Structure formats: C-alpha cells, structure tokens
Amino acid sequence: MMDRNTAGWLNGLIGVVIFSGSLPATRIAVGGFSPFFLTSTRAVIAALLGSLLLLLLRQRPPTLSDLGSLLIVAAGVVIGFPLLTALALQHITSAHSIVFVGLLPLATALFGVLRGAARPHPAFWLFSGVGALAVAFFALSQSNGGNFSGDSLMIAAIIVCGLGYAEGAVLSRRLGGWQVISWALLISVPVMLPAMLMTWPTGLARVSLSEWLSLGYVSVFSMLVGFVFWYRGLVLGGITGVSQLQLLQPFFGLSLAALLLKEPVAPTMIAMTLVVVACVAMARRYA
C-alpha cells in the first residue's frame, strides 16, 4: 500500500485533472446561460447529489462550531469562484484565464499557512513562485490578452478560491473531504435555489448540446467529484505542497484539447511543462 503522502499527491493530481476542464466548460456554458443561472444551477445539481451521498452513507451533521468554516467554503468555492469566473469569461478567453490559475497554488498555500499553521521551508516559496511565473508567462504568450474587468474578476476569483481550498482542507481533517463539499453545497441551497429560479432563462430551446454538456460537467465534476479527490489530497499530502499541483492544470487542459480536439502541441508547451514539473517536485520536497 502507498504511504499517506503519496496517496495525498495522487488524489490531488486526480482532482487537478478534473478541474482542468472547468474553465473551458464554463466558457462554453456562458454562451447559453447567464453567469448567475449557471452558478446557481451547478450548485443546486451538485447539492442534490451530495445530499444523496450524505443520506445514503448516514453521515452525521456538522457541529455548530463547523458552520463558520463551511460558510467560508461555500462562499469561496460554491458561490465565489464559479460566479466570478463565469462573469470574467464574458470578457476574456479561457486561455487568458490560465494566467490567473497559475496564481492559485500560491493563494492556496498562503491561506494554508494562515489557516492550517503550515510552515514550509523558504525554498518552497522560491520554487512555488518560479512555477507560478512560468505558468503566467506561458499563458500570456498563448492568450490574446484581456481587459480590466475580466482580469479584476479573475483576481478576486483566485483569492476566494484559495481561501475556500485551504479552509476546506482544514475542515476535512475532522469531517472528511467529500463530506465537507457536500455540506457546503447543502447549506448554499437556500441562496442558490431561489437564485436559479429567479434567473431561469426563457430560451432554453436555443441552448446547444455542447452548452448543456458543459453545464453537466461543471455541476457534477467541477463542483463535486473533483473536490472529493482534491480535499482528500490536501489532507493527506499537506495543503502547501499538494496545492502546487495546480500549476499543472493549464497543461492538462491543453493536453486534453490536443487529445480530444486534435489541436497541435507546440514544443514550447512541452518545455514549459518540464519546467513546471520540476518546480512542483522541488516544492514537494521543501513543503
């Protein structure tokens, strides 16, 4: 059997692979749905699935002392990040949004230090920073630029998401990873269900199949399944270290595009991926 740390990194890697399709799927989905309807609907669908898991597996409700942390998780990853990115992707391309995804590992690690009392070696911050800069440089070279509104929304999204990741990981030590996201989704329903009904689109017949499938992906995989692996990975492998796996997320997304859409893979992508893998490996060593 693999050791706890290796299991954490493996679970984290699976979570990152799942999350890698989130921004492209959101970019497609906002073509047929408003950002507010998309955000609320994906949360309601995921909450229904999470509630079924909680019920079938007879999970105990969280205590009152856990409520504050669950509200932070819900505000960060159930409402904040999905809504802010959906709004941002009305102004910028999914490729440009990769610039900001490269900053997410740093944000998660910083909040992990504040909330989880982690104290990584100074060399960790060096390799983490180099990795983030490498991803940002590559993403900027591949994108067509952005604008102030889209960029500002993405920065806000990264901040609230990093906080939600770190807070959820700390809480997962007591409740379990999939339980945390399931309870966070459930407590968001009183807000998200009315929001879904209030923003219900009138022209659903015009929504394309790809837009429906994208809604399904962000609802089931981005909103629930990915977090099952991601929070487990952060708990087993450590918040600061495992969070650096997010540096690979843009490259997984581009690799999926090459595999499924037959898009070419540039030599620069391969070279930059090797740089980022080296940074992740060194960050893991000093986390």
Secondary structure, 3 states (H helix, E strand, C coil): CCCHHHHHHHHHHHHHHHHCCHHHHHHHHCCCCCHHHHHHHHHHHHHHHHHHHHHHCCCCCCCHHHHHHHHHHHHHHHHHHHHHHHHHCCCCCHHHHHHHHCCHHHHHHHHHHHHHCCCCCHHHHHHHHHHHHHHHHHHHHHCCCCCHHHHHHHHHHHHHHHHHHHHHHHHHHHHCHHHHHHHHHHHHHHHHHHHHHHCCCCCHHHCCHHHHHHHHHHHHHHHHHHHHHHHHHHHHHCHHHHHHHHHHHHHHHHHHHHHHHCCCCCHHHHHHHHHHHHHHHHHHHHC
